[in-house]
Amino acid sequence: MCLHFTIKAQSVKFNHTYGSMAYNFGKRIIETSDRGFYMMGNVSAVSGNTNISIIKTDSLGIILSEKIIGDASLYWANDFIRTSDKGYLISGFTNKHPENGYDMLLIKTDSNINIEWERYYGGSDWDIANAVIETKDNAYLMVGQTYSYGAANGNIYMVKTNYLGDTLWTRTFGGDSSDYAMSADVLFDSTYLIGATTKSFGFGDYDAYVINLNKNGDTIWTKNYGQDKEDIIYSIKQSPDSGFVFVGSTTSYNAIQHEFWLMKFDKNKNLVWKMPQPWDIKPGDDVACNVNIDDSANLIIIGYSTSFGSGGKELSFLLMGNNGSFIHSLTGGYGLNDMGYEAIQTRDKGYVMIGTVEHDGIGLSHIYVIKIDKDYNFSPTTDNILAVEKQNPDSYESFTGIYPNFSEGVYNLKLKENRSNETYNMVVTDLTGRSIFSEKINPSNSSSYQIDITNEASGVYFVTIFNNNYLFCTKIIKQ
């Protein structure tokens, strides 16, 4: 007997915040082959110390593991992409070599976020990578800003490397004022499109500056966009019709304050349509931070808005048709200082977006992720997922926990046997990120340690235990 069934998967939706440290900033999100997610952000448990965080979740947004990257006081990631070999690239900046100020940072990992290599680029001053792309000749291109080369006020800086991170060429663009690049894409003809902002050239104040280079770094064309006020590009993408689109913010075009700025061009660089139009203009700041394109050629735009709700910043998601038609929008967050940094289409035809929110509770800022289904529905309540209990579900767990977590200031840390003889840093911080207690621990030497903060004020504190391969975070309360 043959039975025929029609099976329809249930659409997934959730609304979560993440982060057990004092500061947690969400920047990028990638859907994995098992329909879970890698979420990239930057976290800080100690004032002045920042590391890169890669959180792995299942399809419902439940944490499976977290990888903390960085062995200097500052590791900051601005971009995170999947590579053709099923690995990942992380780009940003670091002060690992303080004699150089900040260096461009490029990290290559395998499919499980194990680091394969880490490289630094720049000169004797600040050099920052804002975006990275993989090119069609098995190489990588970073774009950002340099203070090491060119005029003193900052210049557009591009570094192309081979697949091992060795520099192939660098390019600098700019004039006597501030110039920087925020985004890049590979066109169908294998040339590179860079979305930048310039105060050196254009129509006055900051203006959009689009650069097209060939694979050898030679300039094919450049063009300015905007009017006499501030016009800034944050993200640029090639569109399926061989044109391109960029988004950002503008105070031109009769804007009252900052407005979502979008310009869509055909393959001949002719303007097809733009925002804002007169009916889009309203009081409040509206900034588009990123644009992606779904499988129907719709534009997935994310940023923040102060035009709705409480008047504070709220994460803002906008879905527009390729012809400029409105499809859907939503706002999320707590109306304090909430930002959206990336939104992508998921394989179930829904969308997921990541950003940063501030609200009352543990920590001062949190990674914020909203997953909506194909009908644009999402969970109305926010689940706070603040603790990561182990770095890898398959690894040998060393830590059993802290007890009691509510006391007058003395807490006991109980450890399991550690087979690898690794040493860990244990740091206790308050809600401002100030370190109040720190100690080196090794489970091979002792199975228990004591934390004493009896001299501190009553309140919530974070305990973070970490090394390059492991993170354990929890909170304790002193009363």
N, C-alpha and C positions, 0 to 999 in steps of 0.2 A: 504494500500500500504506500503510495506517495502522498505526502502532505505538503501543501504549498502555503507558506506564510509570508506576509509582508511585514518587515521589521523596520521600525522608524526609531532612530536614536533620540533620546530626550535631549533637548537643548540645555546646555550648561550655562548657568549664570551665578555670579557671586559678587560680593562687594566687601573687600578685605583691606585691612591695614596690617603692615608688617614692621617689625623692628623692636629689638630689646635694648638697644643702646639709646643714649640721650638724643642723638641726632641721626635720622635715617632719611636718605634722599633717594627716591626712585627715578631712574632715567630711561632705561630701555627694557624691552620684553621680547622674547623669542619663544614661539611655540615649538615644542620638541616632538620627536617622532611618535611618542606615546601619548600625545595630546596634553601633556603637562606643559610647564613653562619654566624657562630660565628668566629670572628677573635680575637686572643689574642695577646696583645703586652704590651710594657712598655712605659710610657710617662712621660715627665718631662717638666713642665712649669716654674719651679723655680730651679735655679742652686743648685744641691745637693739633691733636692727632687724628688723622682721617685715613681710612682704608677703603678699599673696593670690596663690595659684597656681591656675590652671585648666589642667589637663592634658587633652589630647585623645588618645584611644587608638582603635585599631581594635577589632573584635569579640573579638580574642584578648588584648586588654589591652596591646598594643605601642604605645609612645608615637609619636604623629604630630607633636604640637606642644605647647608650653607657653606660656601667657601669664602674665606677672608683672605684678601691679597694685599700685600704691602709690608715691607720691612724697613720703612723709614717713617718719619713723623707725618708725611703727606703723600698719599697715593690717591689721585682723583681721576675717575673715569668719566668721559663724556660720551663715548660711543661703544657699541657692542654689536658685532655682526657674526653671522655664521659663515664659514668658509667652505669652499668646494670640496675639501677633504674631510668634511663633517666635523671639523674643529670650530674654534671661535677666535675672534680678534677683539681685544680691548684696547682702546686708545684714550689718552688723556694727558696727565702731566704728573711729575713727581719732583720732590726736592731731595732725592736719594743722594745726589751729588751737590751739596749746598754751595760749593764754590761756583756753580753754574746758575744759581738761582733756581728756576724751574726748568726742567727738560721735558720735551715731548716724550711720551711714554707709549710703547707699543708692546703688547703681551699676546703671544700665541698659545692657545691651549688645545688639547685634544677634545673629543666629544664629551668627556666627563669633567671638563674644566681642570684637568691636570696641566700645569704649565710646561710647555715645551721650550719656550725661550722668552726672554724679556730684554728689550732694547731701549736705548735712550738717544735722543736727537736734539741738536741745537748747538748754541754757542755759550758765551760767558754770561748771558743775561736770561730773561724769561722767554721760554718757548713753549707753546701750549697747542696740543692737538684737540680740535673740536669735533672732528669726524674722521672716519676711515672707511675705505671701500676696497673690495677686491677687484682687480682689473682682469681683462680677458687674456692677458699674457702671463697669468699665474704670478702676479705681483700685487703689492698693496700700495695705496696712496692715502696719505694723511694730509689734512688741511687744517689750518689754524692761524696762529699769530706768532710773530717773532719780535722780540726787542733786541736780539743779538745782531741782526743784520738789517741794513737799510737805515731809514730815518729813525730818529729817536722816539717817535710817538707810537710806534707799533706798525708792523707791516703784515700783509698776507704772506703766509709761509706754507709751502707744499713740499712734502718729502715722499718720493717714491722708492720703495724697497723691493727686493726680491722676496721669495717665499721664506727665506731664512732671516729676513730683517736687515740684510745688508743694503746700504744706501745705493740707489742707482742714479738719482739726480735730485736736486732741490731747486725750487724757484721762489723768488720773492717778488711781490707786487706791492706798490704803494707809493705815496708821496710824502709830503711834510706833515700831514695830520694822521689821525688814527685810521687804520685799515685792517680788516680781519676777515677770515673765511669761516663759515659755520657749517657748510654742507657740501657734499659732492655726489655725483652719480656718473655711471658709465653709460654712454649713449650707444645706440644700435651700431653705429659706425666705429665703435671701439675708442672714440675720443672721450675726453673727460669734461664734465660740466661742473663748474664750481660756483656755488652761491656765496657771495661775499657782501660786505658792507664797507663803504668808503666815505671818508670825510675829506679826502684829498682831491677827488674828482667829482664831477656831477653838477647838481643844481643848487647846492647849498645845504648846510647841515649834513646829516648822514643820508646816503643814498644807496640803493641796491647796486651791486656791481657783479655782473655775471661774466665768467671767464670760460672760454673753451680752449682746451689744450689737446695736442696729439699725444701719442703714447711716449714720445721722447721729451715732452715738456715744452714743445714749441707752441707759441700762441697762434691760434687760428682766428679768434675774434674776441673782443670784449665789448660790453655795452652797459650803460648806466640806465637805471629806471627810478622814477620817483618825481617829486616836485621840489618846492623850495623849503619844505620842512623835513622832519625826521622820517626816513623810510628805511626799514631794516629787514634784511632777509635772515630767516632762521633755518629754512629747509628748502631743498630743491630736488625735483625728481623728473626723470624722463617719463612721458606719458605714452600709452600704447600706440597712439597715432603718430609717433616719432616726433611729437612736439615736446614741450616741457612746461612745468608749472613750478612756481615758488610761492611760499607763504612767509609771513612775518607780521610786522606791525607798521602802521603809518599814522602820522599826524597831518598828512597832506590830504588832498581830495575833499576839502571842506569838513574834515573830521573835527569833532568837538574835543575829544581826547584821543588816546590811541584806539585804532580800529583794526580788526582783522584785515590783513592785506593779502590778497591773492591775485596773481596774474598768470593766465593760461595762454600759451603760445602754440602755433602750429609748427610744422617741421621747417618752415622758412623763416621762423622767428617773428612772424606776424602775430600781433595781439588778437586773441579770440574773444576773451571776456575777462573781467576783473571784478574784484571787490576792494573797497566798498563802493556800492552804488548809493544814490541819495537815500533810498529807503532802508539801507543797512545802518546808516549813521544814527548813533544814539549816545546819550551821556554814559560815562564810565569807560574804563580801560578794557580793551579786548585785544589779546595778543595771541597769534597763532605760532606755536613753537615747532610744529612738525607736520609733514604731510606724507602719507603713503597712498597707494592706489590698490583697490581691491580687484577681484577677478571680473567685475562688471565695468571696470574703468572708472568707478566712482572715486572721488577724492576723500580720503579719511584725514580729517584735520583735527588737531588737538592743541590746546593751549590753556588760557585762563581768561576769565571775564569778571568784571565788577559791575556789570550792567543788570544783574539779576540778584534776587535773594537779599542777603543782609547788607550788601554793598561792599563786603570784603571780597578777596579773590576766591573764585571757585573754579575747579577744573571744568573745562568746557570742551565738548566733543561735537563735531559738526561733520555730517556726511553730505557731500554735494555731488550731483551728477556731472559727468564730463562736459556737458553743455551748459553748466552753470545753474541747473535746476536744484532747488532745495529738496533734500530727502528726509533728513532727521537731525535732531540736535538734542543734547542733554547736558545738564550741569551736575556736578557732584562735589562732595567735600563738606566742609564745616563752615565755609564762609569767612575764614580767617586769613590764611595765606596759602591757598591751595592751588597747585600748579599741575598741569598735564604736560608730559614730555614726549610720549609716543603712544600711538594707537595702531593696531594691525587687525586685519581680518584673520579669523581662525578657520580651521578646516571644517567646522560645523556650520559655517556661513555666518557666524556671529562675529563679534568684535571684542577685543580686550584692550584696555588702556592702562597706562601706568603713569604715576606722578608722585607728588609729595603733598602731604597735608599737615596742618597743625591743629591740635585740639587738646582739650583737657584730658589728663590721664598720664600714663607712663610715657616718658620721653617728651621731647619738645617738638619733634617732627617725626612723621612716619611715612614709609613707602605705602602708596595707595594704589590699589588695583581694582578695576571694575571690569567684570566680564558680562557682556550682554548677549542675548540670543539673537537669532536672525530676525525676530520681530521687534528687536530693540528693547526688550524687557530686561530689567536687572533687579537683584534683591534689594528691597527698600531698607534693610537694616545692615549695618556694617559690623562684621565680625573682626575683632582685634586679635591677630595672631602674632604674639609678641615674643615668644620663646622658641629658640632652636635648641633641641635637646642633644643633637649629635650632628657631626659633620657629614657622615656617610652612613646610610642604613646598614651597609655591609661591613663596616669597620668594627673593630673591637672597642666597645664603649668603656671609657675609663672612669667616668664620673657618675656617681649615683645621686648626688644632690646635696642640698644644704638644709640643715634643720637646727632650730626651728627657723622659719622664714619671717616670723613675727616675734620680736623680743626687745629687751631693753638695750641691746647693743652687742651681744656675744652670740656668734653663730658657729656651727661646726660643719666643716666640709668633709664628707666621707668619700673616699676614693676606692675604686677597685684596683686590683693588680694591673700594672701597666707592663705589657710584654716587650714594648719597644724601647724602654728606658729613656723616654723623651722628657724634656723639661718644658714646663708651661709657665706663662705669665698669668698671675692672678691679680686683677685690678678691681677695686671698688670705687665707684664714682657716684656723685650726687646728680640731681636732675639737670644741673648746669654743665655737666661734663667734667667737673673738678675731681681730680683723683684724691681720695682721702686715705687709701690703704692699698699697698701693693706688696707682692711677695713672689719669689720664684718657688715653684713646687715641682716635685718629681714623685709620682706614685710608687716608684721602685724604692725610694728611701723612706717614705712614710705613707700610711693609708689614711691619715686624718690630719687636718689643719684647722686652726681656729682663726676666726675673723673677729676683731674687737673694734667696734666703733662707738663705744660708750661715751666718748667725749664729743660726739657729733650731735647735731640737732635732730629732733624727731622728724621722720619723713620717709620717703621712698628712696632706695639706693639700688644701684645695679652692680651685680657681680659678673665679671667677664673673665673667662679662663680661655687662653688661646695660645697657639703657636702658628706656624705657617700652614699646618695641615688640619687644624681642629679648632672648633669654636664651641664653647658652652656658655650660655647666657641665662641669667635668671634675675629676679628682683627679690630684695629683702626689705622689710619694713621695721623701722625703729620707732618705738613708742615708749 
